[in-house]
Amino acid sequence: RLLELIPPIAPRSYSLASCPDLHAFWRVVGSKAPVEGLEFELCVGRVTRTTPLQRVKAGLASTYLTQLGKGDCVRVELARGQTLENSGVDDPQTPLFLMAAGTGVAPIRALVQKRLLQIWEAHDRNSLGRIDVVIGHRHPGQDFLFAEEWRAIVNDNPDLIRVVAAWSRPDEQEVVDLSSSDSTGGYCFTDLGKDALPDRLVGRKTWIQDVLKWALDPAAVLSERSRTKLILGGKSHPMPMQVWQTLCELSPGGEVELNRVKKEGRYFTDTWA
């Protein structure tokens, strides 16, 4: 009877980290037998923290998911999120400027995969919208999520997709631009090489908002003539507000212009508390 008095654990929502249409496409290309249901991926970070009393607390959902084995069943419910509907990715000509920190890269990766499918199906690559991706992680050697995949995507589509990464716990490499032809230790810097980085970025911790100040062209992305959609993924505090403030600084019209961009449905976030 005691268990009946305990309220059920609230369900945990995750953004899909892959494009189901792409999975279906590869099943056809690979001549594999059709798979029932919907195939998708999640990007889950196992949450642990130590309390002031030195007790280790772990996230319920993330711990549960990371302990599952192959073939285990999980009850899930799917809901159509606003990111896909608002992103404009269904129109292959819409340019996208995507930003994400940590596991917030999940919906960003799904949107890029959707565009990849459009690229492969397109008759004219020149008609497709460009995608710029700015992602932030702590350390390139520890938590650079989907690193090899990002490199492969950029190498195959240098004319359409650019990926730049920033590190908040850097060693020697503060910013990585996977679109560059110059590389160091397997990672690339800006198109002009490491020496072209602004002095304030070299040797310092770098966040998404720092990279935006040289990776984003306000005239091309924020102007009234632009069709570019800006999408941000990650924790709801404090990064989204910091990015918003940076965009206001970069915009020739300041916050008034950025509010116009948001009102036009060209700026939105996919965040969690």
N, C-alpha and C positions, 0 to 999 in steps of 0.2 A: 504493500500500500504506500510505503514511503516513496518509492520510485514514481508512483503515479502523481505525486505532488510536485515533483521536480519538473519545471518547464522544459520543453524540448530545446535543443541547441539550435540557434538561428542558422539558417542555411548560409553558406558562403558563396558569393558571386565571383566568378572569374571571367575575364574577357578571353575569347578564343585566341590562341596564339598561332593559328594557321587558317588557311582558306579552304573550306571543305570542297569547293569546286576544283581546286588544284589537286587534291587527293583523288577525286573522281577522274580527273584528266589523266593522271599518271597510271591509274588502274587500267584505263582504256589503252594508253600508249604501250604499257607493259604487257598487254593481252592477258591480264590477270582475271581470274573469275570475279564476277561482281560480288561485292560485299554488302550485306544487308545493313541498313541503318546509315548513320552519318559518321564519317571519320574526321576527327579533329584533334588538335593538340592543345595542351595547357602549359603555361610557363609558371611554375610554382616555386617560390622561395621558402624554404623551411624556416619558420620564425622561432628564434630562441632568444631569451634575454635573462639576465641575472638580476634578482631583486636586491634591495639594500641589505637583506638578511642572507645574501649569498645562496638563495634558492633559485634553481634554474626553471624558468617557465617556458613552455613550448606552445606554439600555436596549435589549436585543435585540428583545424582542417588541413593545414599544410603538413603537420606530422602524420596525420592519418593517410593522406595521399602519398607521401613519400615512403610509407611503409608497405604499400600495396605491392603485390607480386604479379607477374604475368598471368593473365587469366582470371584475376580477381574481378568481381563485379562491384560497381558503384552506382547507386541511384542518383540520377541527375535530371534536372529539368532545363530545357533550353528556352531562351527568350531572345527575340530579335532586339539587339541593342541599337542605340542611337548612333553609334560610331559609324557603322556601315551605311545607314540611311543618310547621314549628314555629310559623309566624307566626299561624296561626288565621285568615288572610285568607279562606280558603274559606268560613268562616262569616261572612256579611255583618253579623251582629250583634256581632261581636267588636270592641271598641275597640282601636285601635293607637296606641302612642306611639313614634314612629320618630326615630332620631337618626343623623346621618351627617356625616362630614368629608371634604372633597375628593371624589375619585372614588368614595369609599365610598357616595355617594348612589345608585349604580347599583341595588342590590337594593331600596333604599327606594323609588325611583321605580317599579320594577316592581310593588311591593306596592300603591302608591297607584293605579297604572293598573288593577290588578285590582279594587280597590274602586270605581273610577270605572265600570267595566263593570257591577258589581253595582248601582251607583246608577242607571244608565240602564235596567237591566232590572227594578228594584224597583217594586212596586206601592204600597209604603208607605215613604217616606223616613224616617219617624219610627222605624222599626224597625231602622234601620242603625246600626252602631257608628261613633263619631266617630274621626277620625284627626288626631293632632297630630304635626307634623313639625318637628324642630329640626335645621338644617343649618349647618355651619361652613365658611367659605371665607376666603381671605386678603383679597380686595379686591372690593367690589361691582361695580366697573367693569371687572374683568379676568377673574375666574374664577368668577362667579356662574353655575354650571352650570344650564341649563334655566330661567333666570330668567323668561322670558316665559311658559313653560309653567306654572310654579308660580303666576304671577299669574292666568293664565286659569282654572286649576283652582280657586283660592280664590274668585275673583270669581263663578264659576258655582255654587260649593257652600259658601258662607260658614257654613251651618248644620252642615256635616259635616266640613270640612277646614280646618285652620289650619296655616300655615307660618311659622316664625320662623327668621331667618338671623342668624348672628353672624360678625363679621369680626376676624381676628387681625392685619390690617394696615390699620387704619381710617383714613379721612379724618375727615369730620364725622359720618358715620353709623355708629354702633357696632352697633346691632341693628335688624333689619328684620322687622316683623311684617306679612305680606301680608294678614292678616285685618282690618287696621285701615282705618277710613274716612278717617283723616288721612294725608296723604302729603307728602313733601318730595322734590323732584327725581325723582319717579317711584317712589320707594321709600317704604314705610310703616313707622311706628314702632309702639309699643304701642297698645293700644286707647284709652289715655288721652293719647296724644301723647308727644313726645320728653321733655317735662318730667317725665313720670311714671317715667322710667327711674331705677333706683337710682343714687345718686351714684357708686358704685364702677364703674359701667359707662360713664359718660359721659366721653368723651375718652380712653378707654383701650382697649388691645387686649382683645378679648372672645372667649372660646372657648365651646364647647358647654356645658361644665360651669358656666360663669358664668350662662348664660341659663337653665339648668335651675332655678336658685334662685328665679326668679320666674315661669317659664313652666310649671312642673309643680306640680300639686296633689297632694301626697303622699297625702292622705286618699282622693282619688278614684282614684288610679292604683295605689298600693302596698298598700292595705288588703286584708285577707283577703276582703272581700266583692267586691272588684274583679275584673273579667274582662279588664282591659286587659293587652295584651301589649307588652313593651318590647323593641325591636330596635335594635341599634347596628351601624353599618357604617363601616369605615375601617381605617387601619393598626392593627396589633396593639399598637403601643407608641408613645407612652405614654398616648394618649387613652382607651382603654377602662378602664384602671385609674383614671384621673382622674375619669371619669364614674361609675365604681363607687363611689369614695370620696365623691363629691358626693351620690349617691343614698343612701348610708349616712347621711350627715349630715342629709339631708332626711327620711328615714324616721323616724317616731316610735319604731319599734322597733330602729333602727340596723341594723347588719350582720346581726343575727339575723333580722330581718324580711325583709331583702333576700335572704338566703339561702333563706328560705322561698319567696319569689316565684320565685327561680331554680329551686328544686326542683319547684315547681308547673308548670314549663315556660313561665313568663310572662316570662322575661328571657333573652335570648341574643344573641350577637354574630356578625356576618358580617365577619371581619377577615382581613387578610393581613400577612405579615412584610415 
